[in-house]
Amino acid sequence: MIRALLVDWGDTLMRVFPNEVGPMARWSRVEAIPGAREALRALHETYLIALATNGGAAGAPLVRAALARVGLDDPLDQIFTAADLGARKPDPAFFLAALRRLSVDPREAAMVGDSYAEDVVGAKRAGLFALWWNERGASCPDPHPLYDAELLRMSSLPALLAAPFLPDVAACLALLAEQGAPPQLVAHSQAVAEVAFRLAARLRDRGEAVDPLLAHRGGLLHDLDKVSAKEPTRPHGEWSGTILRERGFPQLAAIARRHVVFAILDPRTRPVTWEERIVFYADKVVEGETVVGVRERIAALIQRYPGAALQLASCLPLVLTLEEEIASRLGTPPSQLLARVR
């Protein structure tokens, strides 16, 4: 669905060296971000590509001259600076002015940049898709990430754009509203998503193959069918899985189906992927919107559903085993695992 790509300049396409002064075109040293040239050339035949920067005070011709020094000028159809557009990121007016010049609707455009506050938050407020260029693997400053994809290597950009994006935070909340989720359920889902996102990010930092964004969105939507009356006879999680699968989100569907506490008792339904296990675990340590721990959460479920007390109690050792595994991968005692996500 994306027709146009806006790309930041400094520390997204080209390195910024603080010791250099004046226009980048005249710096003694210039350097492209590894993989940027190849990625843009691969995308050029498919997308309109425009540089969109708050820099370039000396004017677009000198910006293009700097880009030419590292072979990055050819794949760019346009160069937009804040001076050209009459606004600066993160002002939505910056993005909208650039897209008007490209004759592209915000819903058909994506922004790529390294600044979460300017490139991600600004682009999302303007209605664009946002890809956060996070080369150094920095922690997201927001417990509910607004970006549509996280880019750790510039060579991954074509593949990220070719794959469907997960629903963003606003779309997830709209889905919950569509199913009639009350405020307390939304608050619980947000708390589970935050715990899942933080744990997944820490696991990825330790070298585990896990997608923190998928864990976050899975946490937001794990209880999608909690209050739905559309399929009252189907087990909790099944209707959520159907909704998400029909909308083209099979990974989120699997997370929803496998998050239910009893799923851990059956090898056929037990959470398998890291994202499934993390959301399952996060849901078992959040009571309401408060992080309470596994034992307290299971005790609360037993009190709420006394008819299933024995089955719930049988789940406890397996959930504690999962907690031990997560803690071990993070090099943290299980007793301290939740201290960093509360």
C-alpha positions as CSV (number, residue, x, y, z in Angstrom):
1,M,0.0,0.0,0.0
2,I,3.0,2.3,0.4
3,R,3.9,4.5,-2.6
4,A,6.3,7.0,-1.1
5,L,9.2,6.7,1.3
6,L,10.5,9.7,3.3
7,V,14.0,9.2,4.7
8,D,15.9,11.2,7.3
9,W,19.4,12.3,6.5
10,G,21.8,12.7,9.4
11,D,22.6,9.4,11.1
12,T,20.0,7.6,9.0
13,L,21.6,7.8,5.5
14,M,24.9,9.5,6.4
15,R,27.0,9.6,9.5
16,V,27.1,12.8,11.5
17,F,30.6,13.6,12.8
18,P,30.2,16.2,15.6
19,N,33.7,17.6,15.1
20,E,32.9,18.6,11.5
21,V,31.4,22.1,10.9
22,G,29.6,23.8,8.1
23,P,27.7,22.1,5.3
24,M,28.3,18.3,5.1
25,A,29.2,18.6,1.4
26,R,32.4,20.4,2.5
27,W,33.3,18.1,5.4
28,S,36.7,16.5,5.3
29,R,35.1,13.2,6.0
30,V,31.8,11.8,4.9
31,E,30.3,8.3,5.3
32,A,27.2,6.5,4.3
33,I,25.3,4.3,6.7
34,P,26.2,0.7,5.7
35,G,23.7,-0.8,3.4
36,A,21.8,2.5,2.8
37,R,23.0,2.9,-0.8
38,E,22.1,-0.7,-1.8
39,A,18.7,-0.5,0.0
40,L,17.6,2.7,-1.7
41,R,18.7,1.5,-5.1
42,A,16.7,-1.7,-4.6
43,L,13.6,0.3,-3.7
44,H,13.9,3.1,-6.2
45,E,11.9,1.4,-9.0
46,T,9.0,0.6,-6.6
47,Y,8.7,3.8,-4.5
48,L,9.0,7.5,-4.7
49,I,11.9,8.2,-2.4
50,A,12.5,11.7,-0.8
51,L,15.0,12.9,1.7
52,A,13.2,14.7,4.5
53,T,15.4,16.5,7.0
54,N,15.5,19.2,9.6
55,G,19.1,19.9,8.5
56,G,20.4,21.2,5.2
57,A,20.2,24.9,6.3
58,A,22.5,25.8,3.4
59,G,20.0,24.5,0.9
60,A,19.0,21.4,-1.0
61,P,21.8,21.7,-3.6
62,L,24.5,21.3,-0.9
63,V,22.5,18.4,0.6
64,R,22.5,16.6,-2.7
65,A,26.2,17.4,-3.2
66,A,26.9,15.7,0.2
67,L,24.9,12.7,-0.8
68,A,26.7,12.5,-4.2
69,R,30.0,12.1,-2.3
70,V,28.8,8.7,-1.1
71,G,26.7,7.7,-4.1
72,L,23.3,8.4,-2.4
73,D,22.0,11.1,-4.6
74,D,20.7,9.0,-7.6
75,P,18.0,7.0,-5.8
76,L,16.4,10.2,-4.3
77,D,13.6,11.7,-6.3
78,Q,13.3,14.8,-4.1
79,I,15.1,16.5,-1.3
80,F,13.0,18.4,1.3
81,T,14.5,20.5,4.1
82,A,12.8,22.2,6.9
83,A,13.5,25.5,5.3
84,D,11.8,24.3,2.1
85,L,8.7,23.1,3.8
86,G,8.2,25.9,6.4
87,A,8.0,23.4,9.3
88,R,10.3,21.2,11.3
89,K,9.9,17.6,12.5
90,P,8.1,16.5,14.6
91,D,5.4,19.0,13.4
92,P,2.9,17.0,11.3
93,A,2.9,20.0,8.9
94,F,6.5,19.0,7.9
95,F,5.4,15.6,6.7
96,L,2.1,16.8,5.1
97,A,3.9,19.5,3.2
98,A,6.4,17.0,1.8
99,L,3.6,14.6,0.8
100,R,1.6,17.4,-0.9
101,R,4.6,18.0,-3.2
102,L,4.8,14.3,-4.0
103,S,1.0,14.1,-4.5
104,V,0.8,11.2,-2.0
105,D,-1.7,10.5,0.7
106,P,-0.2,10.0,4.2
107,R,-1.7,6.5,4.3
108,E,0.4,5.7,1.3
109,A,3.7,6.9,2.8
110,A,6.3,5.8,5.3
111,M,9.0,7.7,7.2
112,V,12.4,6.2,8.0
113,G,14.5,7.9,10.6
114,D,16.7,7.5,13.7
115,S,14.9,10.0,16.0
116,Y,12.0,8.4,17.8
117,A,10.6,11.8,18.9
118,E,11.0,13.5,15.5
119,D,10.7,10.7,12.9
120,V,8.4,8.2,14.5
121,V,6.1,10.3,16.7
122,G,5.9,13.1,14.2
123,A,5.2,10.8,11.3
124,K,2.5,8.8,13.1
125,R,0.8,12.1,14.2
126,A,0.7,13.0,10.5
127,G,-0.9,9.7,9.6
128,L,2.2,8.0,8.0
129,F,3.7,4.6,8.6
130,A,6.9,4.9,10.6
131,L,10.0,2.8,10.6
132,W,12.4,3.4,13.4
133,W,16.1,3.2,12.3
134,N,17.6,1.9,15.5
135,E,21.1,0.8,14.5
136,R,22.5,0.8,18.1
137,G,19.6,-1.2,19.5
138,A,18.6,1.6,21.9
139,S,15.7,1.1,24.3
140,C,12.4,2.5,23.1
141,P,11.5,5.6,25.2
142,D,7.8,4.7,25.0
143,P,6.4,1.6,26.8
144,H,3.9,1.4,23.9
145,P,6.0,1.7,20.8
146,L,4.4,3.8,18.0
147,Y,6.6,2.6,15.2
148,D,5.3,0.1,12.6
149,A,8.7,-1.6,12.2
150,E,12.1,-1.4,13.8
151,L,15.1,-1.3,11.5
152,L,18.3,-2.6,12.9
153,R,20.2,-3.1,9.6
154,M,19.6,-0.9,6.6
155,S,19.9,-3.9,4.4
156,S,16.6,-5.1,5.9
157,L,14.6,-2.2,4.7
158,P,13.3,-3.7,1.4
159,A,12.1,-6.8,3.2
160,L,10.4,-4.8,5.9
161,L,8.5,-2.7,3.4
162,A,7.5,-5.8,1.4
163,A,5.9,-7.5,4.4
164,P,2.6,-6.5,6.0
165,F,2.9,-4.3,9.0
166,L,1.3,-5.3,12.3
167,P,-1.6,-3.1,13.5
168,D,-0.3,0.0,15.2
169,V,-1.3,1.0,18.7
170,A,-4.3,3.0,17.5
171,A,-5.6,0.1,15.3
172,C,-5.2,-2.3,18.3
173,L,-7.2,0.0,20.5
174,A,-9.8,0.4,17.8
175,L,-10.1,-3.4,17.5
176,L,-10.7,-3.7,21.3
177,A,-13.3,-1.0,21.1
178,E,-15.0,-2.8,18.2
179,Q,-15.4,-5.9,20.4
180,G,-16.8,-3.8,23.2
181,A,-13.8,-4.0,25.6
182,P,-14.5,-2.0,28.8
183,P,-11.8,0.4,30.1
184,Q,-10.6,-2.0,32.7
185,L,-9.9,-4.7,30.1
186,V,-8.1,-2.1,27.9
187,A,-6.0,-1.1,30.9
188,H,-5.2,-4.8,31.6
189,S,-4.2,-5.4,27.9
190,Q,-2.0,-2.3,28.0
191,A,-0.2,-3.5,31.1
192,V,0.3,-7.0,29.7
193,A,1.6,-5.4,26.4
194,E,4.1,-3.2,28.4
195,V,5.5,-6.2,30.4
196,A,5.7,-8.3,27.2
197,F,7.5,-5.5,25.3
198,R,10.1,-4.9,28.0
199,L,10.8,-8.6,28.5
200,A,11.1,-9.2,24.8
201,A,13.4,-6.3,24.3
202,R,15.7,-7.5,27.1
203,L,15.7,-11.0,25.7
204,R,16.6,-9.7,22.3
205,D,19.5,-7.7,23.8
206,R,20.7,-11.1,25.2
207,G,20.8,-12.6,21.7
208,E,17.4,-14.3,21.7
209,A,15.4,-14.4,18.4
210,V,12.4,-12.5,19.4
211,D,10.4,-9.5,18.0
212,P,9.5,-7.0,20.8
213,L,7.0,-5.3,18.6
214,L,5.1,-8.6,17.9
215,A,5.1,-9.3,21.6
216,H,3.7,-5.9,22.3
217,R,0.9,-6.1,19.8
218,G,0.2,-9.6,20.9
219,G,-0.2,-8.3,24.5
220,L,-2.5,-5.6,23.4
221,L,-4.8,-8.0,21.6
222,H,-4.5,-11.2,23.7
223,D,-8.0,-10.6,25.3
224,L,-9.7,-9.4,22.2
225,D,-12.7,-11.7,22.7
226,K,-12.9,-11.4,26.4
227,V,-16.3,-9.8,26.4
228,S,-17.5,-10.5,22.9
229,A,-21.0,-11.9,22.6
230,K,-20.5,-12.9,19.0
231,E,-19.3,-16.4,19.7
232,P,-20.3,-17.0,23.4
233,T,-19.9,-20.8,23.1
234,R,-16.3,-20.8,21.8
235,P,-13.4,-21.1,24.3
236,H,-11.7,-17.9,25.3
237,G,-8.9,-17.2,22.8
238,E,-10.5,-19.0,19.9
239,W,-12.6,-16.2,18.7
240,S,-9.7,-13.7,19.1
241,G,-7.6,-16.1,16.9
242,T,-10.4,-16.2,14.3
243,I,-10.7,-12.4,14.2
244,L,-7.0,-11.8,13.9
245,R,-6.4,-14.6,11.4
246,E,-9.2,-13.3,9.1
247,R,-7.6,-9.8,9.2
248,G,-4.3,-11.2,8.0
249,F,-2.4,-11.4,11.3
250,P,-1.6,-15.2,11.9
251,Q,1.1,-14.6,14.4
252,L,-1.2,-12.4,16.6
253,A,-3.9,-15.1,16.2
254,A,-1.5,-17.7,17.5
255,I,-0.6,-15.6,20.5
256,A,-4.2,-15.0,21.3
257,R,-5.1,-18.7,21.1
258,R,-2.2,-19.8,23.2
259,H,-2.3,-17.2,26.0
260,V,-5.0,-18.9,28.0
261,V,-3.7,-20.3,31.2
262,F,-5.0,-23.9,30.5
263,A,-3.1,-23.9,27.2
264,I,0.1,-24.7,29.0
265,L,-1.3,-28.1,30.1
266,D,-1.7,-29.4,26.5
267,P,1.3,-29.9,24.2
268,R,-1.0,-29.1,21.3
269,T,-1.9,-25.6,22.5
270,R,1.2,-24.8,24.6
271,P,2.8,-21.5,23.6
272,V,5.9,-22.2,21.4
273,T,7.5,-19.1,20.0
274,W,9.2,-16.6,22.2
275,E,6.5,-14.1,21.5
276,E,3.7,-16.6,22.5
277,R,5.5,-17.5,25.7
278,I,6.3,-14.0,26.7
279,V,2.7,-12.8,26.2
280,F,1.4,-15.9,28.1
281,Y,3.8,-15.2,30.9
282,A,3.0,-11.4,31.0
283,D,-0.7,-12.2,31.3
284,K,0.1,-14.5,34.3
285,V,1.8,-11.7,36.2
286,V,-0.6,-8.9,35.7
287,E,-3.8,-8.8,37.8
288,G,-6.0,-6.0,36.5
289,E,-3.3,-3.5,35.5
290,T,-0.9,-4.2,38.3
291,V,2.2,-6.5,38.1
292,V,1.7,-8.9,41.0
293,G,3.7,-12.1,40.1
294,V,2.7,-15.6,39.1
295,R,1.5,-16.9,42.5
296,E,-0.7,-13.9,43.2
297,R,-2.2,-13.9,39.7
298,I,-3.1,-17.6,39.8
299,A,-4.5,-17.2,43.3
300,A,-6.7,-14.3,42.0
301,L,-7.9,-16.5,39.1
302,I,-8.8,-19.3,41.5
303,Q,-10.8,-16.9,43.6
304,R,-12.5,-15.6,40.4
305,Y,-13.2,-19.1,38.9
306,P,-13.5,-21.5,41.9
307,G,-15.0,-24.2,39.7
308,A,-11.6,-24.4,37.9
309,A,-9.5,-24.3,41.1
310,L,-7.8,-27.7,40.7
311,Q,-7.0,-27.1,37.0
312,L,-5.6,-23.6,37.7
313,A,-3.5,-24.9,40.5
314,S,-2.1,-27.6,38.2
315,C,-0.9,-24.8,35.8
316,L,1.2,-23.1,38.5
317,P,4.3,-25.3,38.4
318,L,4.4,-25.0,34.6
319,V,4.1,-21.2,34.6
320,L,6.8,-21.0,37.3
321,T,9.1,-23.2,35.0
322,L,8.5,-20.8,32.2
323,E,9.4,-17.9,34.6
324,E,12.6,-19.7,35.5
325,E,13.5,-20.1,31.8
326,I,13.0,-16.4,31.0
327,A,15.0,-15.4,34.1
328,S,17.8,-17.8,33.2
329,R,18.0,-16.4,29.7
330,L,18.2,-12.9,31.1
331,G,20.8,-13.9,33.8
332,T,18.4,-12.8,36.5
333,P,17.1,-14.7,39.6
334,P,13.4,-15.4,39.1
335,S,12.7,-13.4,42.3
336,Q,14.1,-10.3,40.6
337,L,12.7,-10.8,37.1
338,L,9.6,-8.5,37.6
339,A,11.4,-5.8,39.5
340,R,12.6,-4.3,36.2
341,V,9.2,-4.3,34.5
342,R,7.0,-3.0,37.3
